[in-house]
Amino acid sequence: MTKEEQNSSEKQEYEWIDDAFRVEQQRWGTWTSYNKEGKGLVTSITREAVVSGTRFYLKGVQEGWPEDSSRSYEGTVGGKL
């Protein structure tokens, strides 16, 4: 059996949080959450922060973001410097 065959035959088990996303610790120490399709959602320095941030993000996606979030801001400074 080649390495590719061995890797494809191994099923990786993940801990699903709220049956909506999973988290993984990256090799450089950060934590990243992924949805069921494998799309990266939130990255943070601790597991607790990524779980909390992902729950907040998914709630916003599900319920819709507040109307005020559609406002835009200009990134330039007016006047003479």
C-alpha positions, 0 to 999 in steps of 0.5 A, a space after each residue: 500500500 502506498 502512502 497516498 492510499 494509506 492516507 486516503 483510507 484513514 478517516 480522521 475524527 474531529 470533535 464537532 462543536 454545536 454540530 456546526 463546526 470543528 476546531 484544529 490546532 495549527 502547527 504554529 500554535 494558533 487555532 482555526 475553525 472549519 465548517 462541515 464543508 472544510 471552509 476555514 472560518 475563524 482563527 485565534 490564539 486560543 481554543 476558547 477564543 476561536 470557539 467563541 468567535 465562531 459561534 458569534 460569526 455563525 449567529 451573525 450569518 444565520 440571523 443577519 448582521 445589524 443594519 448599522 454594519 452596512 455603513 462605510 467609513 472613509 480611510 483618509 484624513 481630511 485637511 492639511 497635515 
